[in-house]
Amino acid sequence: MIRPFTFPYGSYFYEEYYADRLNGLLRDKMIDQYDSRDLINSKIIGSGGSAFVYVANWKSTSTKYAIKKSVNNKEVCLTIRANSHENIIQFRGVTKLEGRVTMMYAYI
């Protein structure tokens, strides 16, 4: 169960708090981490603000994923909280592309 969001004022800076929270979610297996080498045939399908969105196949299957690149740790932590809503595309986990944490969503 994911704890309700409370921002700890004091010893943590904003970025450090979410980095620690994301590392905890990964450590506790609340978020799956995927190897980016398992994504093939990727191509950019959109961009805006500070993010690029790619579509890619998972390994040698027909399963496609939307991958949002260049997100911050806060976005990952907040996205997982909204994941159970039926009208929101499903968050599947994170991977690293070019050294940056990226979010993977179920696409097709």
TORFI-323780 format. One record per atom (N, C-alpha, C): residue number from 1; atom name; x, y, z. Coordinates in Angstrom, 2 decimals. Layout:
N
ATOM     i   at        px        py        pz
ATOM   NUM   CA         X         Y         Z
...
This chain:
108
ATOM     i   at        px        py        pz
ATOM     1    N      0.84     -1.18      0.00
ATOM     1   CA      0.00      0.00      0.00
ATOM     1    C      0.88      1.24      0.00
ATOM     2    N      0.58      2.18     -0.85
ATOM     2   CA      1.34      3.42     -0.93
ATOM     2    C      0.82      4.39      0.12
ATOM     3    N      1.74      4.95      0.87
ATOM     3   CA      1.35      5.90      1.90
ATOM     3    C      0.84      7.19      1.29
ATOM     4    N     -0.07      7.88      1.97
ATOM     4   CA     -0.55      9.18      1.48
ATOM     4    C      0.61     10.16      1.41
ATOM     5    N      0.52     11.07      0.46
ATOM     5   CA      1.58     12.05      0.27
ATOM     5    C      1.63     13.05      1.41
ATOM     6    N      2.78     13.17      2.01
ATOM     6   CA      3.04     14.23      2.98
ATOM     6    C      4.44     14.74      2.68
ATOM     7    N      4.58     16.03      2.51
ATOM     7   CA      5.90     16.59      2.21
ATOM     7    C      6.61     16.91      3.50
ATOM     8    N      7.77     16.28      3.75
ATOM     8   CA      8.48     16.51      5.01
ATOM     8    C      9.29     17.81      4.95
ATOM     9    N      8.82     18.81      5.57
ATOM     9   CA      9.56     20.07      5.62
ATOM     9    C     10.76     19.87      6.53
ATOM    10    N     11.85     20.49      6.19
ATOM    10   CA     13.02     20.42      7.06
ATOM    10    C     14.23     19.90      6.33
ATOM    11    N     14.66     18.67      6.67
ATOM    11   CA     15.96     18.17      6.24
ATOM    11    C     16.05     17.81      4.76
ATOM    12    N     14.94     17.47      4.12
ATOM    12   CA     14.98     17.10      2.71
ATOM    12    C     14.71     18.31      1.82
ATOM    13    N     15.45     18.38      0.74
ATOM    13   CA     15.09     19.31     -0.31
ATOM    13    C     14.08     18.61     -1.20
ATOM    14    N     13.35     19.37     -1.95
ATOM    14   CA     12.30     18.86     -2.83
ATOM    14    C     12.77     17.69     -3.69
ATOM    15    N     13.86     17.85     -4.44
ATOM    15   CA     14.33     16.80     -5.35
ATOM    15    C     14.81     15.57     -4.58
ATOM    16    N     15.49     15.79     -3.46
ATOM    16   CA     16.01     14.67     -2.68
ATOM    16    C     14.87     13.83     -2.11
ATOM    17    N     13.80     14.48     -1.70
ATOM    17   CA     12.65     13.76     -1.15
ATOM    17    C     12.08     12.80     -2.18
ATOM    18    N     11.84     13.28     -3.39
ATOM    18   CA     11.25     12.42     -4.42
ATOM    18    C     12.24     11.38     -4.92
ATOM    19    N     13.51     11.69     -4.96
ATOM    19   CA     14.52     10.69     -5.35
ATOM    19    C     14.54      9.57     -4.32
ATOM    20    N     14.50      9.91     -3.04
ATOM    20   CA     14.46      8.89     -1.98
ATOM    20    C     13.18      8.08     -2.05
ATOM    21    N     12.07      8.74     -2.31
ATOM    21   CA     10.77      8.06     -2.39
ATOM    21    C     10.75      7.09     -3.57
ATOM    22    N     11.26      7.52     -4.73
ATOM    22   CA     11.31      6.66     -5.91
ATOM    22    C     12.22      5.46     -5.64
ATOM    23    N     13.38      5.69     -5.06
ATOM    23   CA     14.28      4.58     -4.75
ATOM    23    C     13.63      3.59     -3.79
ATOM    24    N     12.86      4.09     -2.83
ATOM    24   CA     12.14      3.21     -1.92
ATOM    24    C     11.08      2.39     -2.62
ATOM    25    N     10.34      3.01     -3.54
ATOM    25   CA      9.32      2.29     -4.31
ATOM    25    C      9.95      1.20     -5.17
ATOM    26    N     11.11      1.49     -5.75
ATOM    26   CA     11.82      0.49     -6.55
ATOM    26    C     12.34     -0.63     -5.65
ATOM    27    N     12.93     -0.26     -4.53
ATOM    27   CA     13.48     -1.24     -3.60
ATOM    27    C     12.39     -2.17     -3.07
ATOM    28    N     11.22     -1.59     -2.75
ATOM    28   CA     10.12     -2.37     -2.20
ATOM    28    C      9.27     -3.06     -3.27
ATOM    29    N      9.71     -2.97     -4.52
ATOM    29   CA      9.03     -3.61     -5.66
ATOM    29    C      7.61     -3.08     -5.88
ATOM    30    N      7.37     -1.81     -5.51
ATOM    30   CA      6.08     -1.17     -5.78
ATOM    30    C      6.02     -0.66     -7.22
ATOM    31    N      7.20     -0.44     -7.81
ATOM    31   CA      7.34     -0.01     -9.20
ATOM    31    C      8.29     -0.98     -9.87
ATOM    32    N      7.95     -1.43    -11.07
ATOM    32   CA      8.83     -2.31    -11.82
ATOM    32    C      9.86     -1.48    -12.58
ATOM    33    N     11.07     -2.03    -12.67
ATOM    33   CA     12.12     -1.39    -13.45
ATOM    33    C     12.48     -2.31    -14.60
ATOM    34    N     12.48     -1.75    -15.82
ATOM    34   CA     12.72     -2.51    -17.03
ATOM    34    C     14.04     -2.11    -17.66
ATOM    35    N     14.63     -3.05    -18.37
ATOM    35   CA     15.87     -2.78    -19.10
ATOM    35    C     15.50     -2.15    -20.44
ATOM    36    N     16.03     -0.99    -20.73
ATOM    36   CA     15.68     -0.29    -21.97
ATOM    36    C     16.12     -1.05    -23.21
ATOM    37    N     17.06     -1.99    -23.07
ATOM    37   CA     17.48     -2.78    -24.23
ATOM    37    C     16.40     -3.75    -24.69
ATOM    38    N     15.37     -3.96    -23.85
ATOM    38   CA     14.25     -4.84    -24.23
ATOM    38    C     13.20     -4.11    -25.05
ATOM    39    N     13.36     -2.82    -25.24
ATOM    39   CA     12.43     -2.03    -26.06
ATOM    39    C     13.03     -1.88    -27.45
ATOM    40    N     12.26     -2.28    -28.47
ATOM    40   CA     12.77     -2.21    -29.84
ATOM    40    C     11.82     -1.40    -30.70
ATOM    41    N     12.31     -1.00    -31.86
ATOM    41   CA     11.52     -0.24    -32.84
ATOM    41    C     10.95      1.05    -32.25
ATOM    42    N     11.72      1.73    -31.42
ATOM    42   CA     11.18      2.95    -30.80
ATOM    42    C     11.22      4.12    -31.79
ATOM    43    N     10.19      4.96    -31.67
ATOM    43   CA     10.16      6.18    -32.48
ATOM    43    C      9.41      7.25    -31.71
ATOM    44    N      9.80      8.49    -31.94
ATOM    44   CA      9.14      9.62    -31.27
ATOM    44    C      7.75      9.81    -31.85
ATOM    45    N      6.76      9.95    -30.96
ATOM    45   CA      5.39     10.20    -31.42
ATOM    45    C      4.88     11.54    -30.91
ATOM    46    N      5.67     12.23    -30.09
ATOM    46   CA      5.22     13.53    -29.61
ATOM    46    C      6.25     14.15    -28.68
ATOM    47    N      6.09     15.45    -28.47
ATOM    47   CA      6.94     16.16    -27.52
ATOM    47    C      6.23     17.43    -27.08
ATOM    48    N      6.69     17.95    -25.97
ATOM    48   CA      6.10     19.17    -25.46
ATOM    48    C      6.63     19.45    -24.08
ATOM    49    N      6.70     20.72    -23.73
ATOM    49   CA      7.24     21.07    -22.42
ATOM    49    C      8.65     20.55    -22.28
ATOM    50    N      8.84     19.67    -21.33
ATOM    50   CA     10.18     19.12    -21.10
ATOM    50    C     10.24     17.62    -21.35
ATOM    51    N      9.30     17.08    -22.12
ATOM    51   CA      9.26     15.63    -22.31
ATOM    51    C      9.13     15.25    -23.78
ATOM    52    N      9.62     14.07    -24.08
ATOM    52   CA      9.43     13.43    -25.37
ATOM    52    C      8.65     12.14    -25.12
ATOM    53    N      7.76     11.78    -26.03
ATOM    53   CA      7.01     10.53    -25.91
ATOM    53    C      7.37      9.65    -27.09
ATOM    54    N      7.73      8.41    -26.77
ATOM    54   CA      8.10      7.42    -27.76
ATOM    54    C      7.09      6.29    -27.74
ATOM    55    N      7.02      5.53    -28.81
ATOM    55   CA      6.31      4.26    -28.82
ATOM    55    C      7.35      3.21    -29.17
ATOM    56    N      7.27      2.06    -28.51
ATOM    56   CA      8.24      0.99    -28.75
ATOM    56    C      7.58     -0.35    -28.48
ATOM    57    N      8.11     -1.38    -29.13
ATOM    57   CA      7.67     -2.74    -28.88
ATOM    57    C      8.48     -3.33    -27.73
ATOM    58    N      7.81     -4.21    -26.97
ATOM    58   CA      8.47     -4.91    -25.88
ATOM    58    C      9.08     -6.19    -26.43
ATOM    59    N     10.41     -6.28    -26.36
ATOM    59   CA     11.18     -7.42    -26.85
ATOM    59    C     10.75     -7.79    -28.26
ATOM    60    N     10.47     -9.05    -28.49
ATOM    60   CA     10.08     -9.48    -29.85
ATOM    60    C      8.59     -9.78    -29.91
ATOM    61    N      7.78     -9.01    -29.18
ATOM    61   CA      6.34     -9.22    -29.17
ATOM    61    C      5.65     -8.07    -29.91
ATOM    62    N      4.35     -8.17    -30.02
ATOM    62   CA      3.60     -7.08    -30.64
ATOM    62    C      3.11     -6.07    -29.59
ATOM    63    N      3.44     -6.28    -28.31
ATOM    63   CA      3.03     -5.38    -27.24
ATOM    63    C      3.75     -4.04    -27.40
ATOM    64    N      2.95     -2.96    -27.44
ATOM    64   CA      3.54     -1.63    -27.59
ATOM    64    C      3.39     -0.84    -26.30
ATOM    65    N      4.37     -0.02    -26.03
ATOM    65   CA      4.35      0.84    -24.86
ATOM    65    C      4.62      2.27    -25.26
ATOM    66    N      3.96      3.18    -24.57
ATOM    66   CA      4.31      4.60    -24.69
ATOM    66    C      5.34      4.86    -23.61
ATOM    67    N      6.40      5.54    -23.96
ATOM    67   CA      7.48      5.83    -23.03
ATOM    67    C      7.66      7.34    -22.97
ATOM    68    N      7.49      7.88    -21.81
ATOM    68   CA      7.65      9.31    -21.61
ATOM    68    C      9.04      9.56    -21.05
ATOM    69    N      9.84     10.27    -21.82
ATOM    69   CA     11.23     10.51    -21.46
ATOM    69    C     11.39     11.90    -20.86
ATOM    70    N     12.30     11.99    -19.94
ATOM    70   CA     12.68     13.26    -19.33
ATOM    70    C     11.65     13.75    -18.33
ATOM    71    N     11.30     12.87    -17.41
ATOM    71   CA     10.39     13.23    -16.33
ATOM    71    C     11.20     13.37    -15.05
ATOM    72    N     10.59     14.01    -14.06
ATOM    72   CA     11.28     14.10    -12.78
ATOM    72    C     10.72     13.05    -11.83
ATOM    73    N     11.41     12.85    -10.73
ATOM    73   CA     11.02     11.82     -9.77
ATOM    73    C      9.64     12.07     -9.18
ATOM    74    N      9.26     13.33     -9.01
ATOM    74   CA      7.95     13.66     -8.45
ATOM    74    C      6.85     13.13     -9.35
ATOM    75    N      7.01     13.30    -10.65
ATOM    75   CA      5.98     12.86    -11.59
ATOM    75    C      5.78     11.35    -11.50
ATOM    76    N      6.86     10.60    -11.37
ATOM    76   CA      6.75      9.15    -11.24
ATOM    76    C      5.98      8.79     -9.98
ATOM    77    N      6.35      9.41     -8.86
ATOM    77   CA      5.69      9.11     -7.57
ATOM    77    C      4.21      9.45     -7.60
ATOM    78    N      3.84     10.56     -8.22
ATOM    78   CA      2.43     10.95     -8.26
ATOM    78    C      1.64     10.12     -9.28
ATOM    79    N      2.28      9.71    -10.36
ATOM    79   CA      1.61      8.91    -11.37
ATOM    79    C      1.19      7.56    -10.82
ATOM    80    N      2.01      6.95    -10.03
ATOM    80   CA      1.67      5.64     -9.49
ATOM    80    C      0.44      5.72     -8.58
ATOM    81    N      0.21      6.86     -7.96
ATOM    81   CA     -0.96      7.03     -7.09
ATOM    81    C     -2.26      7.06     -7.90
ATOM    82    N     -2.21      7.53     -9.14
ATOM    82   CA     -3.41      7.63     -9.98
ATOM    82    C     -3.59      6.41    -10.87
ATOM    83    N     -2.75      5.44    -10.75
ATOM    83   CA     -2.71      4.30    -11.67
ATOM    83    C     -3.95      3.43    -11.65
ATOM    84    N     -4.70      3.43    -10.59
ATOM    84   CA     -5.84      2.51    -10.51
ATOM    84    C     -7.10      3.05    -11.17
ATOM    85    N     -7.09      4.27    -11.64
ATOM    85   CA     -8.29      4.84    -12.25
ATOM    85    C     -8.44      4.33    -13.68
ATOM    86    N     -9.64      3.89    -14.03
ATOM    86   CA     -9.88      3.27    -15.34
ATOM    86    C     -9.73      4.22    -16.52
ATOM    87    N     -9.83      5.53    -16.31
ATOM    87   CA     -9.73      6.49    -17.41
ATOM    87    C     -8.32      7.01    -17.62
ATOM    88    N     -7.37      6.47    -16.89
ATOM    88   CA     -5.98      6.90    -17.03
ATOM    88    C     -5.16      5.76    -17.61
ATOM    89    N     -4.36      6.08    -18.63
ATOM    89   CA     -3.51      5.06    -19.24
ATOM    89    C     -2.62      4.46    -18.15
ATOM    90    N     -2.44      3.16    -18.17
ATOM    90   CA     -1.81      2.46    -17.07
ATOM    90    C     -0.29      2.57    -17.06
ATOM    91    N      0.22      3.03    -15.95
ATOM    91   CA      1.65      3.12    -15.68
ATOM    91    C      2.18      1.71    -15.45
ATOM    92    N      3.28      1.36    -16.12
ATOM    92   CA      3.82      0.01    -16.00
ATOM    92    C      5.16     -0.06    -15.28
ATOM    93    N      5.89      1.03    -15.23
ATOM    93   CA      7.18      1.00    -14.56
ATOM    93    C      8.12      2.05    -15.12
ATOM    94    N      9.38      1.92    -14.76
ATOM    94   CA     10.38      2.87    -15.21
ATOM    94    C     11.52      2.14    -15.90
ATOM    95    N     12.23      2.88    -16.73
ATOM    95   CA     13.45      2.40    -17.35
ATOM    95    C     14.37      3.60    -17.44
ATOM    96    N     15.57      3.39    -17.91
ATOM    96   CA     16.49      4.51    -18.11
ATOM    96    C     16.83      4.59    -19.58
ATOM    97    N     16.64      5.77    -20.14
ATOM    97   CA     17.06      6.06    -21.50
ATOM    97    C     18.07      7.18    -21.42
ATOM    98    N     19.25      6.92    -21.94
ATOM    98   CA     20.32      7.92    -21.94
ATOM    98    C     20.54      8.48    -20.53
ATOM    99    N     20.50      7.60    -19.54
ATOM    99   CA     20.80      8.00    -18.17
ATOM    99    C     19.68      8.69    -17.41
ATOM   100    N     18.53      8.89    -18.03
ATOM   100   CA     17.40      9.56    -17.37
ATOM   100    C     16.29      8.56    -17.07
ATOM   101    N     15.70      8.69    -15.89
ATOM   101   CA     14.56      7.84    -15.54
ATOM   101    C     13.40      8.21    -16.45
ATOM   102    N     12.75      7.21    -17.02
ATOM   102   CA     11.62      7.44    -17.90
ATOM   102    C     10.48      6.53    -17.47
ATOM   103    N      9.26      6.95    -17.72
ATOM   103   CA      8.09      6.17    -17.34
ATOM   103    C      7.59      5.37    -18.52
ATOM   104    N      7.12      4.17    -18.25
ATOM   104   CA      6.54      3.31    -19.28
ATOM   104    C      5.05      3.16    -19.00
ATOM   105    N      4.25      3.30    -20.03
ATOM   105   CA      2.80      3.15    -19.92
ATOM   105    C      2.33      2.05    -20.86
ATOM   106    N      1.27      1.37    -20.48
ATOM   106   CA      0.64      0.43    -21.41
ATOM   106    C      0.04      1.26    -22.52
ATOM   107    N      0.24      0.89    -23.73
ATOM   107   CA     -0.22      1.71    -24.85
ATOM   107    C     -1.22      0.97    -25.69
ATOM   108    N     -0.84     -0.17    -26.23
ATOM   108   CA     -1.74     -0.93    -27.10
ATOM   108    C     -1.68     -2.39    -26.67
